[in-house]
Amino acid sequence: MKIELREIAIRDVVAGYTNNQEDGVVGYAGKLNIRPKYQREFVYRDRQRDSVIETVRRGFPLNVMYWVRNADDTYEVLDGQQRTISICEYVAGNFSLDFQYFHNLTDTEREQILDYRLMVYFCEGNDREKLDWFKTINIAGEKLTDQELRNAVYTGPWLTDAKRYFSRTGCPAYAIGSDYLNGSPIRQDYLETAIDWISWRTIEQYMSEHQHEPNAFELWSYFQNVITWTSTIFPNYRREMRGVAWGSLYNEFSSKGFDAEKLEAEIQVLMQDEDVTRKSGIYEYVLTRNEKYLNIRSFTDRMKREAYERQEGICTHCQGHFELSEMEADHITPWHAGGKTTSENCQMLCRGCNRVKSGK
């Protein structure tokens, strides 16, 4: 990759600045694509955005940026998108700093900003070199998420369409699924989750297979089905439903019939069970019957000691004598049969007997 360092005045960068869904984000008299397909969305917080403007107004140096020169003499921002958009949005009057918009500044102050010169490396190379360089130089900046890195590698029409559904503030996926998902659309958490679900945790393979397809309708249709199925069998929404692996449950259980009223009645009981310490796991438990999702409350050291003394160190199964450190606590009546995590329901078994009993 060929690299050449130049100084570019802010007045040239903001010339013809546009930021909208139809035309994308462009500047430099329409010749600079500020957000090419492999770039992330704008993720700066207000504090970071304001810091860029303060740096410019004080005349301090910003970190160097990287532009890629295309064959048609246009350019793409390889690194520096967040800073460039911060500057352009401020000059466009879309936010203020210390209650001063750009148009509130004196002529001298506005000229100082417009004359400020950005240090830009102009790079030339093929697509693979651009992507490799993009991943390398972004390590030092706002850290890319795993999905943002995947987006950089598997850019194409499929990704462009998928981001329309999953990767923008107020996107369709947010509208129907925000109650069930963790993370942020613009940091690609929604897109990552949807692909993880549909691909059975083989995200890279799925993206590579669909990279050049014209649209992401299969993924969007699948996501809608997951949310519809979830809200149908669990119609009573609780905050514990956010972040559950709904796609995995849909993949395994959507073809099976469930009585929503019976599920809700069981959920109500489990939500009140103080032995269940992971309430969000209740939804997985009522479908899978695997107690690992519930994180059943453990016996305390005091309960274990009381049981050990009561048994005089004798394992109730093999009748052998063991030290306390060689034994494990066990529910006399199993939790799933109504047994509670209490002193009265605690017995000490040697490790071997406990593993045989629990099938470990």
N, C-alpha and C positions, 0 to 999 in steps of 0.2 A: 504494500500500500504506500503510495506517494503522499507525503505530508508537507504542507507549506504554511508558515505562520504569517497571519495578516492582522491588521487593526481595522475594525469596522465600527463606524460611528452609530450610536443608537438611532439617530435620525434616519439613517439608511435602513436599519433593521425594521423600524416601526412603519416605514412607508408602505402603504397598501395593506396594513395588518387586517386580517379577517379571522374570526373565530366562530364558526357555526357548523352545524351538523352537515349541511349540504356541501359546503366548499372546504371543510376541514379547517386547519389552522395554518395560515400562510402569512408571510411578511416579505421584506426586502423587495418591494415592488412586484409582488406576486411570484418571485423566483425562488423563495425559500419555503420548503415544506417543513413547518416547525414540528408537526407531529406525524411523522411517517408511520406506516402500519405496525412496525415492530416496536414503536415507542409505547410507553405506558400512558395512562390518563394523567391529568394534572393532579398531583397529590400533595402539593405543598400546603402546610398549615399557614394561617395568617401570619404567625410569627416568622416563619421562614420567608414568606413572600415579602413582608415588610423589611426584613433584614437585607434582602437584595436591593431594595430601593434606598435604604439608608446608606448602604455601601456606595451606591452610585452617587448619591447626593453629596457624600463626603469626599468623593473623588478617590476612594480607596480601590485597589484592584480586585476585581472578581476573578474567580478561577477561570482558567482557559476553557473555551468551548471547542467543539469539533463539528464541522460541517462536511458533508460528503458532496463532491461535485458529480452530477449526473452527466450522461452523454449529451443531453440537450442543453447543457449550460445552466440547468437549474440546480438547486441544492436541497439537501435534507439535513436537519439537525440530528447529528449522531449522538451528541452529548451536550446538554445545556438547555433542554426543553423547558424545564421548570423555571429557570432563571429568565429565559427569553420571554416566556409567556407572562411572568411577573412584571417585567419591564413594559411589555407592550400593553398589558391590561392597565397599568398605572398611567401611561401616557394617553391611553384611550379614555381615561377618566372613569374607569370601572371600579376603582376603590380609592380610598384616601389613606394618607399616612399622617398621624398626629392631627387629624381633622382637616387636612389640606389635600384637596385633589390637585391634579396636575394643573388645571386651569386656575387654581387659586394662587399659584406661585407667581413671583415677579418674572418679568421678561428675562432678567439675568439668570434667575434660578432655572427657568425652563430651558434656556439655551445651554446652561451648564450640563443639564441631563442629556439633551439631544447631542451635544458635542462629545459626550463621554465615549471613549473608544474601547470596544470589547476586543479582547485578544481571542482570535479564532484560528484554529488549525483547519486548513482546507485539505481534505483527504480524497484520494482517488483509489478505487479498488473494486473488485467484483463483489457480488452479493454475499458470498461466504466470508470474505475478508471483512466486509462491513459488519456482519453479525458477530463475528468473533471479536472484533475490536470493540463493538458496542458492549458486549458482555464484560470484557476486560476493564474498560475505563469506568463502567458504572459501579464497579466494586467499591470505588473510593467515594462515591456520592451517596444519595439516598438509596439504601440497599434495596435491590430488586427482590420481589417475592419470587418463589419458585415458578408460579404461574406466569408472571411477567417475563421471566427468562424463557419459558416455553413459548410464549407469544412471539418473542423475538426470533426464535428458531423456526416456528411453523407458520410464519406470516403467509397470507394468501386470501382468496375470496371467502373461503369457509370461515376463517378467523374474523374477517371484517364483519360478516353477517352475525357470527356468534356474539361478538362484542356489542352489536346493536341490541341484542336481547339481554345480555348479562353484565355489561361492563360500564354502564353509565349511571349517573345519579338519576333516580326516578325511572330506571329502565323497566321493561315489562316483568322481568324476573323479580325485581324488587317489589313491584306492585302486588304480585300474587304470593311471593315466597319469603318476604322479609321477616315474617313472624316465625319462620322455621329455620332460618339460616343464620350462621355467625358470620362476622366479617363485613367487608365493604365491597360494593360492586366495583368501584374505581380501582381498588387494589387487586381486583381479579379473583376475589374469594368466591363469589357466586359462580363464576365460570368454572373455576377449579373444582368446586363441589359438584356441579352438574356433570362435568366430564368424569370425575371420579366415580360417581354413581353409575352412569350409563356404561362405563368401560370396565366395571368391576375392578377398580383401582389400577388400571393400566392406562394412565392419562397420556403418556408420550406416544404409546402405540396408537391410541385412538386418534390423536391429533395428526400423526404422520399419515394415517390411512385416509383422513378426510381433508387434508391440507388444501388440495386443489379442487375440491367440490364447490359448486357455485353458491351453495347456501348451507345454513346450519339448522334447517327445519327439523331434521330428525332429533337433534339434541333439544330443541325448544319444545317440540311435541312431547318428548319423553318427560321433560321437566314438568310440563303442565299436568301430565298424567300422574306423576308422583305427588304433586301438591293436591290434586283433586282426590286421589285415593286416600291420602293422609287425613284430609279434612272430612272425608266421608266416614271413615271407620273411627276417627277420634274427633267428633264434632265439637266437644267441649274443650276449647283452647285453654291451655295453661302455659305460663312462661317457661316451664321445664321442657316444653316441646322444642324450644329453639336449640339448634345444634345437634339434634338426634340424627343418626345416619338414615334418614328416611328413604333414600334411594336404595340402600342395601336391603332394607325391610321390604320395599316395594318389589325389588327383583325376586325376593324369595317367597313372598306371601301374597302378592296381589291376585294370584290365581285361586287362592283359597278363600272360602267363605268365612266371615266373622260376624258375630252379632254385636253391633256397636253398643247396644244398651248393656249387654253383659260385660263387655270390656270396660265400659265407663263405671259400672258398679264395682268391679274389681279394682280399678284404678283409684276410686275414692277410698277404698279400704287401705290399699297400700300407701297412699299418700299420708294416711294417719298413723301408719305403723312406724314407731320410733326406731325399730331395728333396721329399717330401710334407710341407709344414709345417702344413697344416690338416687334422688327422686326422678331425675331425668331418665334413669335406666328402667323405670317402670314400664315405659312404652315398649322397649325392646323385650323385657321380661314377659309381658302378657302375650307376646307373639311367639317367642322362642322357648319360654319356660327355663331359661338358663339363669340361675341365681347370681352368676358373676356380674350381671348388669346392675344388681341392686346394692352391692357392697354391704352385705349384712353386717350389722354392728358386732364387733368382736368382744369377747369376754375381757374384763379388766384384769390386771395383775392381782387385785385383791380377790376377785371371784375365783381365779385359778388357785391362789394359795389356800383359800378356804376349802375348795374341793379336794385339793391334794392332802390337806390335813385330815379331812373327813374320811378319805379313802386310805389313810396311813401309807401313802406312796404306792398303793397297789393298783395296777391297771385293771379296770373293771372287765376287760375282755379276756386277756391272756393270764391274768392273775399274777403276773410277774411284778417284782418290786423295782422301782426306778427312782432316780433323782428327779426333782421338779424340772430341772433344765432338760431332761430327756423325755418330757411328756408334753402333750398338746391338749388344749381345751376343746370340748366337743359338746354339741347340744344333745341332751338325753332324748328329748323329743325334737325331731328335726324342725327347723324353722318352717319349712313348707307344709308340715303337719300341724302347725299351730304353736310349736315350741318357741319360747321367747329367750332372749339373751339375759337371763337372770341367774342369780346364785343357785337357786333351787333346780335349775335346768342345766347346770354345768357339771360335767364329769371330765376327769383327766384320763386320757389314754396314752399309752406309749406311742411313739411316732409310727411304728410299724402297723399297729392296730388301727390307728387313726387313718392312715393312708388306705388301708384295705377297706375300711368302712366307707370312706368318702369317695373311693374309686380313683384316688389321685395317682 
